Structure formats: structure tokens, C-alpha cells
Amino acid sequence: MSTTTRSPRGAAHLIGPLAAAFLNGVLPVRLRAWDGSETGPADAPRVTVRDRDALRHVLARPGELGLSRAYVTGGIEVDGDLTEALRRVWASVREHGTCVPGPRTWARIVHVALVLGVVGPPPPPPATEARTGGRLHSRQRDAAAISHHYDAGNDLYELLLDETMAYSCALWDEDEPEQSLAEAQRAKLDLVCDKLGLTKGDRLLDVGCGWGSLTLHAARWYGARVAAVTLSERQRDHVHRRAEEEGLDQLVDVRLLHHRDIEPDTFGPGPFDAVAAVEMGEHVGRDTYAPFARRLHDLLAPGGSLLVQQMSRRGAHPGGGPFIERYVAPDMHMRPLGETVGLLEEAGLEVRGVQALREHYVRTARAWSDTLERRFDELVSLAGPQAARMWRLYLAGGALAFEEGRMGVDQILARRPDPAEADE
């Protein structure tokens, strides 16, 4: 049975009850303050509030964003397994809920803030936090949002990812516990190419090509002629270099281009035999997905195939929540799977199959997280402590979101109907 330590003095004794007030009176972690005082369940993961600035972040933006800022800046530290600490918090929220404190509780919060000396202007947000402006999903804002995360440096992603440079859910074999991440990513790439029915000479459009994992795989192993587009200059440069190094430059044409600017003749005469959009539809936006789906339809030749691999989410935060929206993917929008299928069908596409990969993303994110922990000091040297802590929180929280079913990911296979087939 868990026990709670209650000291007659100490910052933790003052902070703990107020933190619990936001969680319907339940403190799911053990809380340690900068003065060494502790409170909370003795058998729970321990969270240390290392300085007063951490509280200033939380008071300025109570909830996920304030806590994220405090963690990224190092003002809050979690001893041991971060994923387990997050799991305990989410379990408490599901069981007990959250609440908005009333006036009396806020009066206590002000009193405690005065006693602890944390009253004053909040610290500035971490430098790693995105700052976007302009019209939502304009070409300029989309490019800035993509650049925030994907132009952080190819060397950073080379450190975190495997040799395929695939930054999307892999396909794992549950009967192969020793399977490497690179093997699982190649299995996913083969699955995509096989579903699309790629053969030598087919024209493939890779929308949002990332660092070219699918582009290069389809050209190298299937002989496809691949047109690839991205909004990240660093990704474009990486794909171009790899294609030249591997002798695939005659099969790969990679360009810095917004998806709205792709026309059937942008990369040569005629439409494409196949189109793939692997985890880029999340960046398209809520109101612009319908025209995006119609464009995918129009870019395909009659009878051509489309493969969309895309994350899904229900609930109040289609962007993934305040942390994801500020630090990882500004302007991202995820919808339930059924809505995406409906939008593709409304665009005139025939959906031929859906494959859920949610459990596979748990293992993928954990593989990335394992790499991060193993090479954490390198990441700090490369990108700085704030970026390293952001990545640690992102991967731990992401794996847990897929594990608990708060997020999903699916491959949707569709085709553009061929009127000639109906006439036969």
C-alpha cells in the first residue's frame, strides 16, 4: 500500500496539494522540491521541481503547455522511466479526471506563490518552441511549420533514425523479437511498394518524401521512376545527394514544392501510375484535406493506386495537444480514420483496403527512444539540452499515446476508377 509523507514545512508540502487540485484531489507522482522536501505516494515515480522558474512556467500556462516548458528547460526532472511516469499520470486522469480550481483554490495558489517567492513575470518560452504566423496553411506558413521540425539538421535525424532514414511507422514481425529497426522499416517500404503494385518503369509520386526512404527504395528495388516533393530544403538536399551517390539520379527527381503546386505535367507528360503520402496528410489541415484528396485523385492515371499512411486521433486535440502543436508539428491536424476514408471517397477514389498499424508505432517510437537514450549526450552536443529533452518527452509520450489507443496509424489503399473497365 502506498503511503504519503507530509512534512510540516518544505516547498513540496505546499506545492503538492495545489497540484492535486487540478487532478480532482489526486497526486499520482511523488513530488520533490528544490529544498529537498517530498510529498506524494512513496511507490510512485518521482518528479523533482528543480527551481522556481519551473513553477512560474506552470502558473503562467497551467496544464500541459506549462509543464512541457518546465520540463524542456530542465526545471522539472523525472527520476527513472519517463514513460512510466506519464503512464501513471494518464491513468489517474482517466480514473479521476481533471478540474478547473475555483476562486478559493486560486487564492491559495497566489498565497503559496508569494510564500515560495515565485510571483513575477514568467520566464520566456524555450527557444525550441515554434513561432508561426500568417494565414493558416498558406504556402509560407506551411513551409515555416515544416522547417521548424524537419530542418533541425540532417545530422540530428541521422543520429536518431536508422540507415533507411524513414521517419514513419515501421512494420514489425511479432515472431522476430530481435528484428532491427532498419529491417522493420524496409518491411514497411516493401509493403507500400507491393500494395501499389510497382513494377519497373512505373511513375510514382512521393508526396512529402521526407529523407527519401520510400523514394530511394522504390527506385532501387522496383525500378520505379520517382517524383518526390518536400517543403524541407534539408530533406531535398539529402535525397538529391543519396540518389546521386547510389546512381539513382536518372530515376529520382526531388523538388522543393508545395503539394498544391503539383500538376499532372509538373514532372513530365501524363499522370502518375501510383501516388504515396506517408505520414504527411497530418500536415495538410482540417479544411484543406478535401481539395488535397481531389488533387491526389487528379494526379493519378485511371486505374492508378494511392497509398496513404496516416495518423488518426479522436477527442479535443486533433493537433496532438499543446506540447505537440508547439514543439513538434505546428498546425498538424489528425482526424478519425473514418473521416479520412470518407474524404478520399468523396474525391472520387475507391478505397480498397485499410490496415491498422497502431501497435507497430509503439515499437517504432520505443526503438527511436532507445537510440536517443543511448546517444543522449551526443544529441545534447549536437542540438543543445532543450532540444534533447524535447525529443525525450516527445518519443516517450508518443509511444504511450499509441500504446493506450489515444492515437492510431493506418495504411489506406485506394485507386482511381478506370471508366474503361466499366465499359467492358
C-alpha positions in Angstrom: 0.0 0.0 0.0 1.3 3.4 -0.9 1.9 6.0 1.8 2.2 9.8 1.7 4.8 11.8 3.5 3.5 15.0 5.0 6.2 17.4 6.3 5.1 20.4 8.4 7.3 22.5 6.2 9.0 22.5 2.8 8.1 23.6 -0.7 6.8 20.2 -1.7 4.3 20.2 1.1 3.0 23.5 -0.3 3.1 22.6 -4.0 1.7 19.0 -3.7 -1.9 19.8 -2.6 -2.2 22.6 -5.2 -1.0 20.3 -8.0 -3.6 17.7 -6.8 -6.3 20.3 -7.0 -6.0 20.2 -10.8 -6.4 16.4 -10.7 -9.5 16.1 -8.6 -7.5 15.8 -5.4 -5.2 13.0 -6.6 -1.4 13.4 -6.8 -0.2 10.5 -9.0 3.5 11.1 -8.6 5.9 11.6 -5.7 6.9 15.3 -5.7 10.3 16.5 -4.7 11.1 20.2 -4.4 14.4 22.1 -4.8 14.7 22.3 -1.0 14.8 18.5 -0.7 11.2 18.2 0.8 9.0 15.5 -0.7 5.3 14.5 -0.7 3.1 12.1 -2.6 2.9 8.3 -2.9 6.1 6.6 -1.9 5.8 4.0 -4.6 5.1 6.4 -7.4 7.6 7.8 -10.0 9.4 10.8 -8.5 9.2 14.2 -10.2 11.6 16.9 -9.0 10.8 20.6 -9.3 14.3 21.9 -9.5 13.8 25.6 -9.4 11.2 28.4 -9.0 11.2 29.1 -12.8 9.5 25.7 -13.3 6.6 26.9 -11.2 6.5 30.2 -13.0 6.1 28.3 -16.3 3.2 26.3 -14.9 1.5 29.2 -13.2 1.6 31.2 -16.5 0.2 28.3 -18.5 -1.4 25.7 -16.2 -1.7 22.3 -17.8 0.3 20.5 -20.5 2.0 23.5 -22.1 3.3 24.9 -18.8 4.6 21.5 -17.7 6.2 21.0 -21.1 8.0 24.3 -20.9 9.2 23.4 -17.4 10.4 20.0 -18.5 12.1 21.2 -21.7 14.1 23.9 -19.8 15.2 21.4 -17.2 13.1 22.9 -14.3 11.3 19.6 -13.9 13.1 16.3 -13.9 11.6 12.8 -13.8 13.7 10.2 -12.0 13.7 6.8 -13.8 11.4 5.8 -16.6 9.7 8.9 -18.1 7.2 6.7 -19.9 6.1 5.1 -16.6 5.6 8.5 -15.0 3.5 9.6 -17.9 1.5 6.3 -17.8 0.7 6.9 -14.1 -0.5 10.4 -14.7 -2.7 9.4 -17.7 -4.1 6.5 -15.7 -5.1 8.9 -12.9 -6.6 11.3 -15.3 -8.7 8.6 -16.8 -9.9 7.4 -13.4 -10.3 10.6 -11.6 -10.5 13.3 -14.3 -9.2 16.9 -14.1 -10.9 20.0 -12.8 -10.6 23.8 -13.0 -9.9 25.1 -9.5 -12.4 27.5 -8.0 -11.7 31.0 -6.6 -10.7 29.7 -3.1 -8.1 27.3 -4.6 -6.7 30.1 -6.8 -6.5 32.3 -3.7 -4.4 29.5 -2.1 -2.2 29.3 -5.2 -1.5 33.0 -5.0 -0.7 32.7 -1.3 1.7 29.8 -1.9 3.3 31.6 -4.8 4.0 34.6 -2.5 5.4 32.3 0.2 7.7 30.5 -2.2 8.8 33.7 -4.0 7.6 32.7 -7.5 5.4 35.7 -8.1 6.6 37.7 -11.1 6.8 37.6 -14.9 7.1 34.1 -16.3 10.3 33.1 -18.0 10.4 33.3 -21.8 9.2 30.2 -23.6 12.0 27.8 -24.6 13.9 28.6 -27.8 12.8 25.3 -29.2 9.1 26.3 -29.2 7.7 27.0 -32.6 6.6 30.5 -33.5 4.3 30.6 -36.6 2.5 33.5 -38.2 0.4 34.3 -41.2 -2.7 32.6 -42.7 -3.2 29.0 -41.6 -2.0 26.6 -44.2 -0.8 29.3 -46.6 2.3 28.1 -48.6 4.6 30.3 -46.5 3.2 29.2 -43.1 3.2 25.5 -44.2 6.9 25.9 -45.2 7.7 27.5 -41.8 5.9 24.8 -39.9 7.7 22.0 -41.7 11.0 23.8 -41.4 10.7 24.1 -37.6 10.8 20.3 -37.1 12.3 18.8 -40.3 15.1 21.4 -40.9 16.6 20.9 -37.5 19.5 19.2 -39.2 20.1 16.1 -41.2 22.9 15.1 -38.8 20.3 15.1 -35.9 18.0 12.7 -37.8 20.9 10.6 -38.9 21.6 10.2 -35.2 18.1 9.3 -34.2 16.9 7.3 -37.2 18.2 4.1 -38.8 20.1 3.8 -42.0 16.9 4.0 -44.1 16.2 7.5 -42.7 12.5 6.5 -42.5 10.7 8.8 -40.1 7.4 7.0 -40.0 5.8 3.8 -38.5 7.8 0.6 -39.3 6.3 -2.8 -39.9 7.4 -5.3 -37.2 7.3 -9.1 -37.2 6.0 -10.2 -33.8 7.7 -13.5 -34.2 11.1 -11.8 -34.6 11.9 -10.1 -31.3 15.5 -9.4 -32.5 14.3 -7.7 -35.7 16.2 -4.4 -36.1 14.5 -1.1 -36.8 16.1 -0.9 -40.3 14.7 -4.3 -41.1 11.2 -3.3 -39.9 11.4 -0.1 -42.0 12.4 -2.0 -45.1 9.5 -4.3 -44.5 7.2 -1.3 -44.4 8.7 0.1 -47.6 8.2 -3.2 -49.3 4.6 -3.3 -48.1 3.9 0.1 -49.6 5.5 -0.8 -52.9 3.8 -4.1 -53.1 0.4 -2.6 -52.3 0.9 0.0 -55.0 1.9 -2.8 -57.5 5.0 -1.0 -58.6 6.9 -2.5 -61.5 9.9 -1.3 -63.4 9.3 1.9 -65.3 6.2 2.9 -63.3 5.9 6.6 -62.4 5.5 7.1 -58.6 4.8 10.4 -56.9 6.0 10.5 -53.3 4.2 13.4 -51.6 6.1 14.6 -48.6 9.1 12.4 -49.2 11.0 13.1 -46.0 14.6 11.9 -46.3 13.7 9.7 -49.3 13.3 6.3 -47.7 10.4 5.3 -50.0 11.7 7.3 -53.0 15.1 5.6 -53.0 13.7 2.2 -52.1 11.1 2.2 -54.9 13.8 3.3 -57.4 16.5 0.9 -56.2 14.5 -2.3 -55.8 11.4 -1.8 -58.0 12.9 0.3 -60.9 10.2 3.0 -60.4 10.7 6.5 -61.8 10.0 8.6 -58.7 9.0 12.2 -58.4 9.4 13.4 -54.8 8.3 16.6 -53.2 9.1 18.2 -49.8 8.9 21.6 -48.2 12.2 21.0 -46.3 15.4 22.2 -48.0 17.5 19.8 -45.9 15.4 16.9 -46.9 15.5 17.8 -50.6 19.3 18.1 -50.4 19.7 14.8 -48.6 17.5 12.9 -51.2 19.3 14.5 -54.1 22.7 13.6 -52.7 21.7 10.0 -51.8 20.3 9.5 -55.3 23.5 10.7 -56.9 25.7 8.5 -54.6 23.6 5.4 -55.4 23.4 6.0 -59.1 19.6 6.6 -59.0 19.6 10.2 -60.2 18.1 9.1 -63.5 15.2 7.6 -61.7 14.7 10.2 -58.9 13.5 13.8 -59.3 13.2 15.6 -56.0 11.9 19.1 -55.7 11.1 21.7 -53.1 7.4 22.1 -53.8 4.0 22.5 -52.0 1.5 19.8 -52.7 -1.0 22.4 -54.0 1.5 23.3 -56.8 1.9 19.7 -58.2 0.2 19.3 -61.6 -0.1 16.2 -63.7 2.6 17.5 -66.0 4.9 19.0 -63.4 7.3 16.1 -63.6 6.6 15.3 -67.3 3.7 14.5 -69.5 0.8 12.5 -68.1 -0.5 11.4 -64.7 1.2 9.0 -62.3 0.8 5.3 -62.1 0.9 5.5 -58.3 1.0 8.1 -55.6 2.1 7.7 -51.9 1.6 10.0 -49.0 3.3 8.5 -46.0 2.5 10.4 -42.8 2.3 13.8 -44.5 -1.5 14.1 -44.6 -1.4 15.2 -41.0 0.2 18.4 -42.1 -2.5 19.2 -44.7 -5.0 20.7 -42.3 -8.7 20.3 -41.5 -10.3 22.5 -44.1 -7.8 21.8 -46.9 -7.8 18.0 -46.8 -10.8 17.7 -49.2 -9.0 19.6 -52.0 -5.9 17.7 -51.2 -7.7 14.4 -51.7 -9.1 15.6 -55.0 -5.6 16.6 -56.2 -4.3 13.1 -55.4 -7.2 11.7 -57.5 -6.4 14.0 -60.4 -2.7 13.2 -60.3 -3.4 9.5 -60.8 -3.9 7.8 -64.1 -7.2 5.9 -64.4 -6.6 2.6 -62.6 -3.7 4.0 -60.7 -3.2 3.3 -57.0 -2.8 5.6 -53.9 -1.3 4.6 -50.6 -1.9 6.9 -47.7 -0.2 6.1 -44.3 -1.7 8.5 -41.8 -2.1 9.0 -38.1 -5.6 9.3 -36.6 -6.9 10.8 -33.4 -10.2 11.5 -31.6 -11.0 14.0 -28.9 -10.4 17.6 -28.2 -6.9 17.9 -29.5 -6.7 16.9 -33.2 -3.3 18.5 -33.4 -1.9 16.2 -30.7 -2.2 18.6 -27.8 -0.4 21.7 -26.7 3.1 20.1 -26.5 3.0 18.5 -30.0 1.5 21.7 -31.5 4.2 24.0 -30.0 7.3 21.8 -30.2 6.9 19.2 -32.9 4.2 19.8 -35.6 2.6 23.2 -35.6 -0.7 23.3 -37.4 -1.0 19.5 -37.6 -4.5 18.1 -37.8 -5.4 14.4 -37.2 -8.9 13.1 -37.8 -10.6 9.8 -37.0 -9.8 7.1 -39.7 -13.4 7.1 -40.9 -13.3 10.8 -41.8 -10.2 10.3 -43.9 -11.7 7.4 -45.7 -14.8 9.4 -46.4 -12.8 12.4 -47.8 -10.9 10.1 -50.1 -14.1 8.5 -51.3 -15.8 11.9 -51.8 -12.8 12.9 -54.0 -13.7 10.0 -56.4 -11.3 7.4 -55.2 -12.2 3.8 -54.5 -10.9 2.7 -51.1 -9.7 -0.9 -51.5 -8.3 -1.7 -48.0 -7.3 -0.4 -44.6 -4.5 -1.8 -42.4 -4.1 -0.7 -38.8 -0.5 -0.3 -37.6 -1.1 1.2 -34.2 0.8 -1.4 -32.2 3.7 -1.2 -34.7 4.1 2.5 -33.9 4.6 1.7 -30.2 7.6 -0.4 -31.0 8.9 2.1 -33.6 8.8 5.0 -31.2 10.4 2.9 -28.5 13.2 2.0 -30.9 13.8 5.7 -31.6 13.7 6.4 -27.8 16.2 3.6 -27.1 18.6 5.3 -29.6 18.0 8.7 -28.0 18.8 7.4 -24.5 21.9 5.5 -25.8 23.2 8.6 -27.6 21.7 11.3 -25.4 25.0 13.1 -24.7 25.7 13.2 -28.5 22.3 14.7 -29.1 22.9 17.4 -26.4 26.2 18.3 -28.0 24.6 18.4 -31.4 21.3 20.2 -30.7 21.5 21.5 -27.2 19.9 20.4 -23.9 16.5 21.8 -24.6 16.1 20.0 -28.0 17.4 16.8 -26.4 14.8 17.0 -23.6 12.1 17.9 -26.1 12.8 14.7 -28.1 12.9 12.6 -25.0 9.4 13.9 -23.9 8.1 13.6 -27.5 9.1 10.0 -28.1 8.1 8.8 -24.6 4.7 10.5 -24.9 4.2 9.4 -28.4 4.8 5.7 -27.7 2.4 5.9 -24.8 -0.3 7.6 -26.9 -0.2 4.8 -29.4 0.0 2.1 -26.7 -3.1 3.5 -25.0 -5.1 4.0 -28.2 -5.3 7.7 -28.0 -3.6 7.8 -31.4 -3.7 5.4 -34.3 -2.0 5.0 -37.6 -3.3 3.2 -40.7 -2.4 2.4 -44.3 -5.3 3.2 -46.7 -5.1 1.8 -50.2 -7.2 3.4 -52.8 -7.4 3.6 -56.6 -8.7 6.0 -59.2 -11.5 4.1 -61.0 -10.9 3.5 -64.7 -14.0 4.2 -66.8 -12.7 1.9 -69.5 -13.2 -1.0 -67.1 -16.8 -0.2 -66.6 -17.4 -0.3 -70.4 -16.0 -3.8 -70.7 
